[in-house]
Amino acid sequence: MTRDEARRFSADWLPAWTGNNPYQVAAFYTDDLYYSDPTVPDGIEGKSAFVKYLSKLLANNPDWVWSQIDAIPMEGGFVNKWQLYAPVGDKIVTCRGVCTVEFKGSLISRNEVYFDTVPLMSAIASWSRERGAMT
């Protein structure tokens, strides 16, 4: 995959992660996919398990916005350098990370996501404490 092909793919794929439509995201993946991120380091296999994971993640975070910083071609796919804008209460937390994106045909078969979760988790914990203090 070339850098331009990866950018064109990501222009459709990354916006699908915003909102609360797990099936829209899952449509970019094969039925036998493998997905991992820091919250599921052992990974998820298969589309039905992935949709179940996405259903909770996206319902809790429908306003997250993902954008691509760069795409680095690799055999069978690309390395995606990305940025996340995550609303947490009245603040926006910005995270940067990378993920490997491997394909079977035109769909993602393997997606491994890496980023430091501490800023995001700290902001969520702080916001939760603030909300608890207000009630």
LOKEFI-164403 format. One record per residue: residue in one letter; x, y, z of N, C-alpha, C, O in turn. Coordinates in steps of 0.2 Angstrom, whole numbers, padded with zeros to 4 digits, always signed. Atoms other than C-alpha are relative to their C-alpha. Layout:
! residues N
aXYZXYZXYZXYZ;...
! end
This chain:
! residues 135
m+0004-0006+0000+0000+0000+0000+0004+0006+0000+0009+0007+0004;t-0004-0006+0000+0007+0017-0004-0003+0005+0005-0008+0004+0008;r+0002-0005-0005+0006+0032+0007-0006+0003-0002-0011+0005+0002;d+0006-0003+0003-0007+0040-0004-0006-0005+0001-0012-0002+0003;e+0006+0005+0000-0018+0024-0004-0002+0000+0008-0008-0001+0009;a+0001+0001-0007-0016+0023+0015-0004+0007+0003-0008+0006+0007;r+0003-0007-0002-0021+0042+0017-0008+0000-0002-0012+0002+0001;r+0007+0000+0003-0037+0039+0006-0004-0005+0004-0010-0003+0006;f+0004+0005-0004-0042+0023+0016-0001+0003+0006-0007+0003+0009;s+0001-0003-0006-0040+0033+0032-0004+0005+0000-0008+0007+0005;a+0005-0005+0001-0050+0047+0026-0007-0002+0001-0012+0002+0003;d+0007+0003-0001-0065+0035+0027+0000-0004+0007-0005-0003+0010;w+0000+0005-0006-0060+0023+0041+0001+0004+0006-0003+0003+0011;l+0000-0003-0007-0055+0035+0055-0006+0004+0002-0008+0004+0008;p+0007-0003-0002-0071+0046+0054-0005-0005+0003-0009-0003+0006;a+0005+0005-0002-0081+0030+0056+0001-0001+0008-0004-0004+0011;w+0000+0001-0007-0074+0029+0074-0003+0005+0004-0004+0005+0010;t+0004-0005-0004-0083+0045+0079-0007-0001-0001-0010-0003-0006;g+0007+0001+0000-0101+0043+0084-0001-0007+0004+0004-0009+0008;n+0002+0006-0004-0109+0027+0091-0003-0005-0005-0009-0007-0004;n+0002+0005+0005-0110+0015+0076+0005-0005-0001+0009-0005-0005;p-0005+0005+0001-0100+0000+0079+0000-0004-0006+0006-0006-0009;y+0001+0004+0007-0106-0009+0063+0004+0004-0005+0006+0001-0010;q-0004-0004+0005-0099+0006+0053+0007-0001+0000+0011-0002-0005;v-0007+0001-0001-0082+0004+0060+0002-0008-0002+0007-0009-0006;a-0001+0007+0001-0083-0015+0059+0000-0002-0007+0003-0007-0010;a+0000+0001+0008-0087-0014+0040+0007+0001-0003+0008-0002-0009;f-0006-0001+0003-0069-0009+0037+0005-0006+0002+0011-0007+0000;y-0004+0006-0003-0063-0026+0045-0002-0007-0003-0008-0007-0005;t+0002+0006+0002-0063-0044+0040-0003-0004+0005-0003-0002+0011;d+0004+0004-0005-0074-0057+0049+0005-0003+0005+0003-0004+0010;d-0005+0004-0005-0058-0066+0056+0005+0005+0003+0011+0003+0004;l-0004-0006-0002-0050-0049+0062+0004-0002+0006+0001-0006+0010;y-0004-0001-0007-0037-0047+0076+0001+0007+0001+0003+0011-0003;y+0000-0007-0002-0038-0031+0085+0003+0000+0008+0001-0004+0012;s-0002-0001-0007-0028-0025+0101+0001+0007+0001+0003+0011-0004;d-0002-0007-0002-0025-0009+0110+0001+0000+0007+0001-0006+0010;p-0002+0001-0007-0019-0005+0128-0005-0002+0004-0004-0005+0010;t+0005+0003-0004-0036-0009+0135-0002-0007-0001-0005-0010+0003;v+0000+0007+0001-0036-0026+0127+0006-0003-0003+0007-0005-0009;p-0007+0002+0002-0018-0031+0126+0001-0007-0003+0005-0008-0007;d+0000+0007+0003-0022-0049+0123-0004-0001-0007-0003-0006-0010;g+0003+0000+0007-0032-0044+0108-0007-0003+0000-0010-0006+0005;i+0006+0003+0002-0049-0048+0101+0000-0003-0007+0003-0001-0011;e+0000+0003+0006-0052-0060+0088-0007-0001-0003-0012-0003+0001;g+0006+0000+0003-0067-0060+0076-0004+0006+0000-0004+0010+0005;k+0004-0006+0001-0080-0048+0070-0005+0001+0006-0006+0006+0008;s+0005+0000-0005-0093-0052+0083+0003+0003+0007+0000+0007+0010;a-0003-0002-0006-0081-0050+0098+0002+0008-0001+0002+0012+0004;f-0002-0006+0001-0075-0034+0090-0006+0005+0000-0005+0011+0003;v+0006-0004+0000-0092-0027+0088-0003+0001+0007-0005+0007+0009;k+0002+0000-0007-0096-0031+0106+0005+0005+0004+0002+0009+0008;y-0005-0005-0003-0080-0021+0111-0002+0007-0002-0002+0011+0002;l+0001-0006+0003-0084-0007+0100-0007+0003+0003-0007+0009+0004;s+0006-0002-0002-0102-0006+0106+0001+0004+0007-0003+0009+0008;k-0001-0004-0007-0096-0001+0124+0004+0006-0001+0003+0011+0002;l-0005-0005+0001-0081+0009+0118-0004+0006-0003-0003+0012+0000;l+0003-0006+0004-0091+0020+0106-0006+0003+0004-0007+0009+0004;a+0005-0003-0004-0106+0022+0117+0002+0004+0006-0001+0009+0007;n-0003-0004-0005-0095+0029+0131+0004+0006-0002+0005+0010+0001;n-0004-0005+0003-0085+0040+0119-0002+0002-0007+0002+0002-0011;p+0003-0001+0006-0096+0045+0105+0003+0006-0004+0003+0007-0010;d-0003-0006+0002-0087+0062+0103+0007+0000-0002+0010+0005-0003;w-0007+0000+0001-0069+0056+0101+0001+0001-0008-0003-0001-0012;v-0002-0001+0008-0061+0062+0084+0007-0002-0001+0011+0000+0002;w-0007+0003+0002-0047+0053+0076+0002+0003-0006-0002+0004-0011;s-0002-0002+0006-0036+0060+0063+0007-0003-0001+0011-0005+0003;q-0006+0003+0002-0021+0054+0054+0006+0006-0001+0005+0011-0003;i-0006-0004+0000-0004+0062+0056+0004-0002-0006+0007+0003-0010;d-0004+0003+0005+0005+0051+0044-0001-0007-0001-0004-0010+0003;a+0000+0007+0002+0005+0035+0035+0006-0003-0003+0009+0001-0007;i-0006+0003+0002+0020+0024+0033-0001-0007-0003-0003-0011+0000;p+0001+0007+0003+0019+0010+0020+0004-0005+0003+0010-0005+0005;m-0003+0006-0002+0023-0007+0025-0003-0006-0004-0008-0005-0007;e+0003+0005+0004+0021-0024+0017-0007-0002+0003-0007-0004+0008;g+0006+0003-0002+0003-0029+0017-0005+0006+0004-0010+0004+0006;g+0004-0005-0004-0003-0012+0025+0004+0006+0001+0008+0009-0003;f-0003-0006-0002+0003+0003+0034+0001+0001+0007-0003-0002+0011;v+0000-0003-0007+0008+0011+0050-0003+0006+0000-0001+0011-0004;n+0004-0006-0001-0004+0024+0055+0002+0004+0006+0002+0002+0012;k-0001-0005-0005+0002+0039+0065-0006+0004+0001-0008+0007-0004;w+0006-0003-0001-0013+0046+0073-0001+0005+0006+0004+0005+0010;q+0001-0004-0006-0020+0059+0085-0007+0000+0001-0012-0001-0003;l+0006+0001-0003-0035+0058+0096-0002+0006+0004+0002+0008+0008;y+0003-0006-0004-0046+0073+0102-0006-0004+0004-0011-0005+0001;a+0005+0004-0004-0056+0065+0117-0003+0005+0005+0001+0007+0010;p+0003-0004-0005-0068+0076+0126-0001-0003+0006-0004-0009+0006;v+0001+0003-0006-0068+0073+0144-0003+0006+0005+0001+0010+0007;g+0004-0006-0004-0081+0084+0154+0001+0006-0005-0001+0006-0011;d+0000-0007+0004-0077+0102+0148+0007+0001-0003+0009+0006-0005;k-0007-0001+0002-0059+0098+0143+0001-0005-0006-0003-0010-0007;i-0002+0005+0006-0051+0090+0127+0007-0003+0002+0012+0001+0003;v-0007+0004-0001-0037+0077+0130+0002-0002-0007-0002-0005-0011;t-0003+0002+0006-0026+0075+0115+0005-0006+0001+0010-0005+0006;c-0004+0006-0001-0017+0058+0113+0003-0001-0007-0001+0000-0012;r-0003+0002+0007-0005+0053+0099+0002-0007+0001+0005-0009+0006;g-0002+0007+0000-0001+0035+0095+0001-0002-0007+0001+0001-0012;v-0001+0003+0006+0003+0023+0081-0004-0007+0000-0006-0010+0005;c+0003+0007+0000-0006+0007+0075+0003-0003-0007+0004+0000-0012;t-0002+0004+0006-0001-0006+0062-0007-0002-0003-0012-0004+0001;v+0006+0001+0004-0015-0009+0049+0002-0005-0005+0005-0003-0010;e-0001+0005+0005-0014-0025+0039-0006-0002-0003-0011-0002+0000;f+0005+0001+0004-0025-0030+0025-0001-0007-0003+0005-0010-0004;k+0001+0005+0004-0033-0045+0017-0005+0003-0005-0011+0005-0003;g+0004-0004+0005-0040-0038+0001+0000+0007+0002+0005+0010+0003;s+0001-0008-0001-0047-0021+0004-0003+0001+0007-0004+0006+0009;l+0002+0000-0007-0052-0025+0023+0006-0001+0005+0011-0004+0003;i-0005+0001-0006-0042-0024+0039+0000-0007+0003-0006-0008+0005;s+0000+0007-0003-0037-0041+0045+0004+0000+0007+0002-0004+0011;r-0004-0001-0006-0025-0035+0059+0001+0007+0002+0003+0011-0003;n-0001-0007-0002-0025-0019+0069+0003+0000+0007-0001-0001+0012;e-0003-0001-0007-0013-0016+0084+0001+0007+0001+0005+0010-0002;v+0000-0007-0001-0015+0000+0092+0005+0001+0007+0005-0002+0011;y-0005-0001-0006-0001+0008+0104+0000+0007+0001+0001+0012-0003;f-0001-0007-0002-0002+0024+0114+0000+0000+0008-0002-0005+0011;d-0001-0001-0008+0001+0031+0132-0007+0002+0002-0010+0007+0000;t+0007-0002-0002-0016+0030+0140-0001+0004+0007-0006+0006+0008;v+0000-0004-0006-0011+0039+0156-0003+0007+0000-0008+0008+0004;p+0003-0007+0000-0016+0057+0151-0008-0001-0001-0012+0002+0002;l+0007+0001+0001-0033+0050+0145-0004-0003+0006-0009+0000+0009;m+0003+0003-0006-0037+0039+0160+0001+0005+0006-0004+0005+0010;s+0000-0005-0005-0031+0053+0172-0005+0005-0001-0008+0007+0004;a+0006-0005+0001-0043+0065+0164-0007-0003+0002-0011+0000+0005;i+0006+0003-0001-0057+0053+0165-0001-0001+0008-0007+0000+0010;a+0000+0001-0007-0053+0049+0183-0002+0006+0004-0006+0006+0009;s+0001-0007-0003-0052+0067+0188-0007+0003-0001-0011+0005+0003;w+0007-0002+0002-0069+0071+0179-0005-0004+0004-0010-0001+0006;s+0004+0004-0004-0077+0056+0188+0000+0002+0007-0006+0003+0010;r-0001-0003-0007-0071+0063+0205-0004+0006+0000-0008+0007+0005;e+0004-0006-0001-0078+0080+0201-0007-0001-0001-0011+0003+0003;r+0008+0002+0001-0095+0073+0195-0002-0002+0007-0008-0001+0009;g+0002+0003-0006-0096+0063+0211+0000+0005+0006-0005+0005+0010;a+0000-0005-0005-0092+0078+0222-0006+0005-0001-0008+0008+0004;m+0006-0005+0002-0106+0088+0213-0007-0003+0002-0012+0000+0003;t+0006+0003-0001-0119+0075+0217-0001-0001+0007-0007-0004+0009;
! end
